[in-house]
Structures are given as C-alpha cells and as structure tokens.
C-alpha cells in the first residue's frame, strides 16, 4: 500500500512548519521540512565564502553535499543543523539558491527518496505541484504578507535576534516575488490543493482544520 503523503505548500512565514510539526505529532507520522534542505545548501555556500551569484560554484557544492532530514532535524554532511539556517543572511539568499534548476533537481530526488520511507507530511513550495503531484492530500497555507512578516519577526526576536519589523516584511515580499516568478517549480497553488488563509486563524484552528480534512479525504 502507498504511504500517506500530506503536502503543505505556501509562501514564507505562513506557519507551514509549526503547523506541519503539530499535525505530524497528532497523526504519528514523519515531518519533512523541504525548505530546510535549500537553507542547508545556502548555509554551506555562505560558510564556504561562495558568492551565490556564482551559479556553477553553488551547483558544485550542492552536488557534493549529503542532505537528509531525520527526526525533525536537517542533516548537512552528517551534522544536525539548528538555528544557523534560520538567520536573516541565509533567509535573504536562499531564494536565489532555490531558483537554480540543478539545485532543485538534486533536492527533488532526495525529497522523493526521503518522502517514500514512511507516512509523511512535507512542507515547502512545490510539494503538491512537483515533488508528490499524485497525492490526494494537498493544502496551500497562506496569510497576508504583513501578518507573515509579523510572525517571522516575533519568532526571530524570541530567539534573541535584533531586527526591524519593516525589514522582515520587505524580505518576505522579496522572497514571495522570487519564489513565485522563478522558471522551475514556482510557488503556486496546485489546482487540486485546498487553500487555507491563516491570517486570522490560531495555530490550533489551522491544525484542527487540516487534520479533519485529511481524515475526511481518507474516508
Ligand atoms: O520555507 P522556508 O522559508 O524555509 O524556505 C526557504 C526557501 O526555500 C524559500 O525561499 C523557497 C525555497 N523552497 C523551495 O523553493 N521549494 C521548497 N519545496 C521549499 C522551499
């Protein structure tokens, strides 16, 4: 029997990872953060002093990298990464790494391989459109750019980073633009995905709504 694959796509800061982790826990399935894989490659390039505009060098680094996602943790060449991939520097560069077709192809294979290991919920931009287009469980989580910026700002402030809200909203809008206008696998709602606007919903409300829908689709 095919394993259960739940796709949660949407723009930056829509709450995809928080919500996906809670749903994974509720349903007792694995969680995969596909964005963390792009962030890990970006982090490795920045650490190596590579200019992200130097596409060939980014591709070379990517193809010699081991990326995996196990037990809620992203592994880069065997090391579990945490907050280092959430810095503003990584966030500001990751969309330019994610638009490189060879990087996407490399990670797409990995994501399919990891996703086939067990029942999973994956969050990202192209899970329902490209990684697992055949799954029946597709959701597109959205919220206004201002609300998404406010949530990201709070998250980073709570982690002790010193930032300006307007810069975060600006960064989110810039990423939305790059992610939705790139040529390969742009951020777009799959025709058969259920759209959830979380602007004025609590985390618990969104989790309940999606969990109920998953159960209903599975009946
Ligand atoms: O979800 P996130 O903010 O951690 O994602 C980081 C970047 O990775 C985001 O700007 C777009 C890209 N991404 C992607 O292109 N495809 C995915 N499946 C997941 C993320």
py3Dmol code that shows the C-alpha trace and the ligand (Angstrom):
import py3Dmol

protein = """\
ATOM      1  CA  UNK A   1       0.000   0.000   0.000  1.00  0.00           C
ATOM      2  CA  UNK A   2       1.198   3.532  -0.801  1.00  0.00           C
ATOM      3  CA  UNK A   3       2.294   5.570   2.183  1.00  0.00           C
ATOM      4  CA  UNK A   4       0.371   8.659   3.272  1.00  0.00           C
ATOM      5  CA  UNK A   5       1.852  11.887   1.849  1.00  0.00           C
ATOM      6  CA  UNK A   6       0.468  15.230   3.012  1.00  0.00           C
ATOM      7  CA  UNK A   7       1.674  18.295   1.092  1.00  0.00           C
ATOM      8  CA  UNK A   8       1.661  21.681   2.818  1.00  0.00           C
ATOM      9  CA  UNK A   9       2.750  24.435   0.441  1.00  0.00           C
ATOM     10  CA  UNK A  10       2.625  28.190   0.735  1.00  0.00           C
ATOM     11  CA  UNK A  11       4.675  31.378   0.960  1.00  0.00           C
ATOM     12  CA  UNK A  12       7.331  32.258   3.548  1.00  0.00           C
ATOM     13  CA  UNK A  13       6.051  32.754   7.084  1.00  0.00           C
ATOM     14  CA  UNK A  14       2.585  31.253   6.545  1.00  0.00           C
ATOM     15  CA  UNK A  15       3.165  28.918   9.521  1.00  0.00           C
ATOM     16  CA  UNK A  16       3.782  25.794   7.458  1.00  0.00           C
ATOM     17  CA  UNK A  17       6.478  24.276   9.663  1.00  0.00           C
ATOM     18  CA  UNK A  18       4.777  24.926  13.024  1.00  0.00           C
ATOM     19  CA  UNK A  19       1.517  23.509  11.714  1.00  0.00           C
ATOM     20  CA  UNK A  20       3.103  20.554   9.901  1.00  0.00           C
ATOM     21  CA  UNK A  21       5.042  19.510  13.016  1.00  0.00           C
ATOM     22  CA  UNK A  22       1.860  19.524  15.116  1.00  0.00           C
ATOM     23  CA  UNK A  23      -0.107  17.561  12.514  1.00  0.00           C
ATOM     24  CA  UNK A  24       2.768  15.041  12.257  1.00  0.00           C
ATOM     25  CA  UNK A  25       2.618  14.573  16.018  1.00  0.00           C
ATOM     26  CA  UNK A  26      -1.205  14.228  16.025  1.00  0.00           C
ATOM     27  CA  UNK A  27      -1.153  11.625  13.274  1.00  0.00           C
ATOM     28  CA  UNK A  28       2.048   9.882  14.410  1.00  0.00           C
ATOM     29  CA  UNK A  29       3.791  10.378  11.072  1.00  0.00           C
ATOM     30  CA  UNK A  30       7.125  11.904   9.995  1.00  0.00           C
ATOM     31  CA  UNK A  31       7.711  15.534   9.134  1.00  0.00           C
ATOM     32  CA  UNK A  32       9.991  16.834   6.383  1.00  0.00           C
ATOM     33  CA  UNK A  33      10.883  20.493   6.008  1.00  0.00           C
ATOM     34  CA  UNK A  34      11.896  20.770   2.329  1.00  0.00           C
ATOM     35  CA  UNK A  35      12.848  24.458   2.746  1.00  0.00           C
ATOM     36  CA  UNK A  36      15.448  23.455   5.347  1.00  0.00           C
ATOM     37  CA  UNK A  37      17.199  21.490   2.607  1.00  0.00           C
ATOM     38  CA  UNK A  38      17.537  24.625   0.451  1.00  0.00           C
ATOM     39  CA  UNK A  39      18.627  26.545   3.550  1.00  0.00           C
ATOM     40  CA  UNK A  40      21.300  23.941   4.372  1.00  0.00           C
ATOM     41  CA  UNK A  41      22.821  24.259   0.887  1.00  0.00           C
ATOM     42  CA  UNK A  42      22.694  28.069   1.168  1.00  0.00           C
ATOM     43  CA  UNK A  43      24.329  27.940   4.600  1.00  0.00           C
ATOM     44  CA  UNK A  44      27.111  25.700   3.293  1.00  0.00           C
ATOM     45  CA  UNK A  45      27.783  28.078   0.370  1.00  0.00           C
ATOM     46  CA  UNK A  46      27.888  31.147   2.652  1.00  0.00           C
ATOM     47  CA  UNK A  47      30.188  29.372   5.124  1.00  0.00           C
ATOM     48  CA  UNK A  48      32.491  28.439   2.232  1.00  0.00           C
ATOM     49  CA  UNK A  49      32.561  32.106   1.155  1.00  0.00           C
ATOM     50  CA  UNK A  50      30.878  31.383  -2.180  1.00  0.00           C
ATOM     51  CA  UNK A  51      29.079  34.191  -3.979  1.00  0.00           C
ATOM     52  CA  UNK A  52      25.508  32.937  -4.553  1.00  0.00           C
ATOM     53  CA  UNK A  53      25.563  34.688  -7.954  1.00  0.00           C
ATOM     54  CA  UNK A  54      28.312  32.235  -8.968  1.00  0.00           C
ATOM     55  CA  UNK A  55      25.809  29.577 -10.030  1.00  0.00           C
ATOM     56  CA  UNK A  56      28.331  26.937 -11.095  1.00  0.00           C
ATOM     57  CA  UNK A  57      30.041  27.013  -7.699  1.00  0.00           C
ATOM     58  CA  UNK A  58      26.676  26.653  -5.932  1.00  0.00           C
ATOM     59  CA  UNK A  59      25.844  23.649  -8.158  1.00  0.00           C
ATOM     60  CA  UNK A  60      29.262  22.080  -7.467  1.00  0.00           C
ATOM     61  CA  UNK A  61      28.836  22.483  -3.703  1.00  0.00           C
ATOM     62  CA  UNK A  62      25.297  21.103  -3.870  1.00  0.00           C
ATOM     63  CA  UNK A  63      26.261  18.001  -5.822  1.00  0.00           C
ATOM     64  CA  UNK A  64      28.985  17.092  -3.350  1.00  0.00           C
ATOM     65  CA  UNK A  65      26.706  17.562  -0.326  1.00  0.00           C
ATOM     66  CA  UNK A  66      24.860  14.991   1.725  1.00  0.00           C
ATOM     67  CA  UNK A  67      21.498  16.367   2.894  1.00  0.00           C
ATOM     68  CA  UNK A  68      18.979  14.376   4.891  1.00  0.00           C
ATOM     69  CA  UNK A  69      16.019  15.008   7.168  1.00  0.00           C
ATOM     70  CA  UNK A  70      15.622  12.629  10.112  1.00  0.00           C
ATOM     71  CA  UNK A  71      13.612  13.007  13.354  1.00  0.00           C
ATOM     72  CA  UNK A  72      12.751  16.669  12.736  1.00  0.00           C
ATOM     73  CA  UNK A  73      16.369  17.581  12.062  1.00  0.00           C
ATOM     74  CA  UNK A  74      18.128  18.668   8.904  1.00  0.00           C
ATOM     75  CA  UNK A  75      21.498  16.959   8.431  1.00  0.00           C
ATOM     76  CA  UNK A  76      24.216  18.619   6.389  1.00  0.00           C
ATOM     77  CA  UNK A  77      27.083  16.227   5.652  1.00  0.00           C
ATOM     78  CA  UNK A  78      26.144  14.218   8.727  1.00  0.00           C
ATOM     79  CA  UNK A  79      25.770  17.156  11.140  1.00  0.00           C
ATOM     80  CA  UNK A  80      22.384  18.245  12.508  1.00  0.00           C
ATOM     81  CA  UNK A  81      21.837  21.981  11.919  1.00  0.00           C
ATOM     82  CA  UNK A  82      19.573  24.200  14.007  1.00  0.00           C
ATOM     83  CA  UNK A  83      19.151  27.979  14.173  1.00  0.00           C
ATOM     84  CA  UNK A  84      22.129  28.682  11.906  1.00  0.00           C
ATOM     85  CA  UNK A  85      19.939  28.012   8.845  1.00  0.00           C
ATOM     86  CA  UNK A  86      17.261  30.488  10.080  1.00  0.00           C
ATOM     87  CA  UNK A  87      19.497  33.601  10.123  1.00  0.00           C
ATOM     88  CA  UNK A  88      18.488  36.640   8.082  1.00  0.00           C
ATOM     89  CA  UNK A  89      21.622  36.114   5.951  1.00  0.00           C
ATOM     90  CA  UNK A  90      20.528  32.612   4.947  1.00  0.00           C
ATOM     91  CA  UNK A  91      16.890  33.773   4.510  1.00  0.00           C
ATOM     92  CA  UNK A  92      17.941  36.624   2.227  1.00  0.00           C
ATOM     93  CA  UNK A  93      19.990  34.343  -0.031  1.00  0.00           C
ATOM     94  CA  UNK A  94      18.015  31.098  -0.066  1.00  0.00           C
ATOM     95  CA  UNK A  95      15.516  32.073  -2.788  1.00  0.00           C
ATOM     96  CA  UNK A  96      18.373  32.711  -5.206  1.00  0.00           C
ATOM     97  CA  UNK A  97      19.799  29.271  -4.468  1.00  0.00           C
ATOM     98  CA  UNK A  98      16.334  27.674  -4.774  1.00  0.00           C
ATOM     99  CA  UNK A  99      15.811  29.072  -8.262  1.00  0.00           C
ATOM    100  CA  UNK A 100      18.818  27.226  -9.727  1.00  0.00           C
ATOM    101  CA  UNK A 101      17.344  24.282 -11.739  1.00  0.00           C
ATOM    102  CA  UNK A 102      20.238  21.875 -10.980  1.00  0.00           C
ATOM    103  CA  UNK A 103      19.891  22.535  -7.234  1.00  0.00           C
ATOM    104  CA  UNK A 104      16.147  21.864  -7.451  1.00  0.00           C
ATOM    105  CA  UNK A 105      16.656  18.649  -9.428  1.00  0.00           C
ATOM    106  CA  UNK A 106      19.230  17.403  -6.919  1.00  0.00           C
ATOM    107  CA  UNK A 107      16.977  18.117  -3.923  1.00  0.00           C
ATOM    108  CA  UNK A 108      13.837  16.840  -5.673  1.00  0.00           C
ATOM    109  CA  UNK A 109      15.383  13.354  -5.900  1.00  0.00           C
ATOM    110  CA  UNK A 110      16.361  13.487  -2.219  1.00  0.00           C
ATOM    111  CA  UNK A 111      12.912  14.722  -1.164  1.00  0.00           C
ATOM    112  CA  UNK A 112      11.141  11.923  -3.055  1.00  0.00           C
ATOM    113  CA  UNK A 113      13.520   9.349  -1.608  1.00  0.00           C
ATOM    114  CA  UNK A 114      13.023  10.595   1.984  1.00  0.00           C
ATOM    115  CA  UNK A 115       9.277  11.021   1.469  1.00  0.00           C
ATOM    116  CA  UNK A 116       8.863   7.413   0.346  1.00  0.00           C
ATOM    117  CA  UNK A 117      10.403   5.978   3.526  1.00  0.00           C
ATOM    118  CA  UNK A 118       7.234   6.287   5.648  1.00  0.00           C
ATOM    119  CA  UNK A 119       3.941   8.174   6.128  1.00  0.00           C
ATOM    120  CA  UNK A 120       4.905  11.850   5.947  1.00  0.00           C
ATOM    121  CA  UNK A 121       3.838  15.456   5.943  1.00  0.00           C
ATOM    122  CA  UNK A 122       6.127  17.688   3.895  1.00  0.00           C
ATOM    123  CA  UNK A 123       6.134  21.464   3.859  1.00  0.00           C
ATOM    124  CA  UNK A 124       7.524  23.619   1.085  1.00  0.00           C
ATOM    125  CA  UNK A 125       6.639  25.452  -2.102  1.00  0.00           C
ATOM    126  CA  UNK A 126       6.306  22.671  -4.691  1.00  0.00           C
ATOM    127  CA  UNK A 127       5.358  19.554  -2.722  1.00  0.00           C
ATOM    128  CA  UNK A 128       1.876  19.282  -4.258  1.00  0.00           C
ATOM    129  CA  UNK A 129       2.870  20.543  -7.696  1.00  0.00           C
ATOM    130  CA  UNK A 130       6.212  18.727  -8.274  1.00  0.00           C
ATOM    131  CA  UNK A 131       7.558  16.519  -5.502  1.00  0.00           C
ATOM    132  CA  UNK A 132       4.394  14.461  -4.928  1.00  0.00           C
ATOM    133  CA  UNK A 133       1.879  15.679  -7.554  1.00  0.00           C
ATOM    134  CA  UNK A 134      -0.194  12.484  -7.231  1.00  0.00           C
ATOM    135  CA  UNK A 135      -1.016  12.773  -3.552  1.00  0.00           C
ATOM    136  CA  UNK A 136      -4.667  13.442  -2.682  1.00  0.00           C
ATOM    137  CA  UNK A 137      -3.687  15.409   0.436  1.00  0.00           C
ATOM    138  CA  UNK A 138      -2.700  18.878  -0.716  1.00  0.00           C
ATOM    139  CA  UNK A 139      -3.001  22.131   1.201  1.00  0.00           C
ATOM    140  CA  UNK A 140      -1.927  25.675   0.346  1.00  0.00           C
ATOM    141  CA  UNK A 141      -1.385  27.685   3.506  1.00  0.00           C
ATOM    142  CA  UNK A 142      -1.479  31.451   3.108  1.00  0.00           C
ATOM    143  CA  UNK A 143      -1.689  34.691   5.138  1.00  0.00           C
ATOM    144  CA  UNK A 144      -1.171  38.379   4.349  1.00  0.00           C
ATOM    145  CA  UNK A 145       2.469  39.468   3.873  1.00  0.00           C
ATOM    146  CA  UNK A 146       2.172  41.830   6.869  1.00  0.00           C
ATOM    147  CA  UNK A 147       0.917  39.054   9.153  1.00  0.00           C
ATOM    148  CA  UNK A 148       3.566  36.630   7.908  1.00  0.00           C
ATOM    149  CA  UNK A 149       6.271  39.273   8.484  1.00  0.00           C
ATOM    150  CA  UNK A 150       4.957  39.951  11.987  1.00  0.00           C
ATOM    151  CA  UNK A 151       5.075  36.222  12.866  1.00  0.00           C
ATOM    152  CA  UNK A 152       8.615  35.771  11.495  1.00  0.00           C
ATOM    153  CA  UNK A 153       9.733  38.913  13.351  1.00  0.00           C
ATOM    154  CA  UNK A 154       8.351  37.592  16.645  1.00  0.00           C
ATOM    155  CA  UNK A 155       9.995  34.211  16.080  1.00  0.00           C
ATOM    156  CA  UNK A 156      13.423  35.792  15.483  1.00  0.00           C
ATOM    157  CA  UNK A 157      13.077  38.294  18.359  1.00  0.00           C
ATOM    158  CA  UNK A 158      12.199  35.388  20.670  1.00  0.00           C
ATOM    159  CA  UNK A 159      15.440  33.739  19.579  1.00  0.00           C
ATOM    160  CA  UNK A 160      17.349  36.872  20.639  1.00  0.00           C
ATOM    161  CA  UNK A 161      17.959  38.434  17.228  1.00  0.00           C
ATOM    162  CA  UNK A 162      17.794  42.229  16.988  1.00  0.00           C
ATOM    163  CA  UNK A 163      15.734  43.194  13.926  1.00  0.00           C
ATOM    164  CA  UNK A 164      13.371  45.764  12.419  1.00  0.00           C
ATOM    165  CA  UNK A 165       9.851  44.567  11.514  1.00  0.00           C
ATOM    166  CA  UNK A 166       9.751  46.534   8.235  1.00  0.00           C
ATOM    167  CA  UNK A 167      12.940  44.766   7.065  1.00  0.00           C
ATOM    168  CA  UNK A 168      11.380  41.358   7.695  1.00  0.00           C
ATOM    169  CA  UNK A 169       8.170  42.263   5.804  1.00  0.00           C
ATOM    170  CA  UNK A 170      10.310  43.571   2.953  1.00  0.00           C
ATOM    171  CA  UNK A 171      12.387  40.365   2.914  1.00  0.00           C
ATOM    172  CA  UNK A 172       9.204  38.244   2.881  1.00  0.00           C
ATOM    173  CA  UNK A 173       7.778  40.213  -0.073  1.00  0.00           C
ATOM    174  CA  UNK A 174      11.075  39.911  -1.952  1.00  0.00           C
ATOM    175  CA  UNK A 175      11.151  36.145  -1.373  1.00  0.00           C
ATOM    176  CA  UNK A 176       7.484  35.792  -2.441  1.00  0.00           C
ATOM    177  CA  UNK A 177       8.387  37.535  -5.680  1.00  0.00           C
ATOM    178  CA  UNK A 178      11.478  35.412  -6.430  1.00  0.00           C
ATOM    179  CA  UNK A 179       9.761  32.157  -5.367  1.00  0.00           C
ATOM    180  CA  UNK A 180       6.632  32.754  -7.449  1.00  0.00           C
ATOM    181  CA  UNK A 181       8.289  34.084 -10.601  1.00  0.00           C
ATOM    182  CA  UNK A 182      11.158  31.591 -10.979  1.00  0.00           C
ATOM    183  CA  UNK A 183      11.084  29.362 -14.063  1.00  0.00           C
ATOM    184  CA  UNK A 184      11.343  25.950 -12.391  1.00  0.00           C
ATOM    185  CA  UNK A 185       8.649  24.806  -9.935  1.00  0.00           C
ATOM    186  CA  UNK A 186       7.451  28.281  -8.910  1.00  0.00           C
ATOM    187  CA  UNK A 187       5.400  28.834  -5.782  1.00  0.00           C
ATOM    188  CA  UNK A 188       1.861  28.315  -6.996  1.00  0.00           C
ATOM    189  CA  UNK A 189      -1.215  26.664  -5.546  1.00  0.00           C
ATOM    190  CA  UNK A 190      -1.853  23.256  -7.130  1.00  0.00           C
ATOM    191  CA  UNK A 191      -5.270  23.223  -8.845  1.00  0.00           C
ATOM    192  CA  UNK A 192      -6.408  20.428  -6.531  1.00  0.00           C
ATOM    193  CA  UNK A 193      -4.955  21.888  -3.292  1.00  0.00           C
ATOM    194  CA  UNK A 194      -7.229  23.148  -0.513  1.00  0.00           C
ATOM    195  CA  UNK A 195      -6.384  26.786   0.278  1.00  0.00           C
ATOM    196  CA  UNK A 196      -6.269  27.808   3.941  1.00  0.00           C
ATOM    197  CA  UNK A 197      -5.937  31.518   4.771  1.00  0.00           C
ATOM    198  CA  UNK A 198      -4.491  31.632   8.291  1.00  0.00           C
ATOM    199  CA  UNK A 199      -4.354  35.447   8.655  1.00  0.00           C
ATOM    200  CA  UNK A 200      -6.946  35.455  11.395  1.00  0.00           C
ATOM    201  CA  UNK A 201      -6.821  31.808  12.479  1.00  0.00           C
ATOM    202  CA  UNK A 202      -4.949  30.460  15.500  1.00  0.00           C
ATOM    203  CA  UNK A 203      -2.380  27.685  15.102  1.00  0.00           C
ATOM    204  CA  UNK A 204      -4.765  25.233  16.799  1.00  0.00           C
ATOM    205  CA  UNK A 205      -7.602  26.174  14.427  1.00  0.00           C
ATOM    206  CA  UNK A 206      -5.448  25.563  11.359  1.00  0.00           C
ATOM    207  CA  UNK A 207      -4.127  22.254  12.757  1.00  0.00           C
ATOM    208  CA  UNK A 208      -7.670  21.071  13.509  1.00  0.00           C
ATOM    209  CA  UNK A 209      -8.989  22.140  10.115  1.00  0.00           C
ATOM    210  CA  UNK A 210      -6.235  20.353   8.158  1.00  0.00           C
ATOM    211  CA  UNK A 211      -6.310  17.242  10.376  1.00  0.00           C
ATOM    212  CA  UNK A 212     -10.102  16.970   9.916  1.00  0.00           C
ATOM    213  CA  UNK A 213      -9.755  17.411   6.152  1.00  0.00           C
ATOM    214  CA  UNK A 214      -7.055  14.710   5.972  1.00  0.00           C
ATOM    215  CA  UNK A 215      -9.345  12.292   7.821  1.00  0.00           C
ATOM    216  CA  UNK A 216     -12.266  13.202   5.562  1.00  0.00           C
ATOM    217  CA  UNK A 217     -10.255  12.741   2.345  1.00  0.00           C
ATOM    218  CA  UNK A 218      -9.019   9.354   3.643  1.00  0.00           C
ATOM    219  CA  UNK A 219     -12.532   8.014   4.335  1.00  0.00           C
TER     220      UNK A 219
END
"""
ligand_1 = """\
20
LIG
O 10.069 27.530 3.912
P 11.380 28.265 4.010
O 11.236 29.746 4.229
O 12.321 27.647 4.992
O 12.035 28.071 2.548
C 13.272 28.614 2.220
C 13.360 28.886 0.722
O 13.464 27.668 0.001
C 12.205 29.658 0.142
O 12.576 30.993 -0.145
C 11.864 28.947 -1.153
C 12.668 27.707 -1.175
N 11.892 26.478 -1.233
C 11.578 25.989 -2.469
O 11.891 26.623 -3.467
N 10.929 24.809 -2.586
C 10.564 24.124 -1.494
N 9.929 22.966 -1.639
C 10.845 24.641 -0.211
C 11.490 25.836 -0.113
"""
view = py3Dmol.view(width=600, height=400)
view.addModel(protein, "pdb")
view.setStyle({"model": 0}, {"cartoon": {"style": "trace"}})
view.addModel(ligand_1, "xyz")
view.setStyle({"model": 1}, {"stick": {}})
view.zoomTo()
view.show()
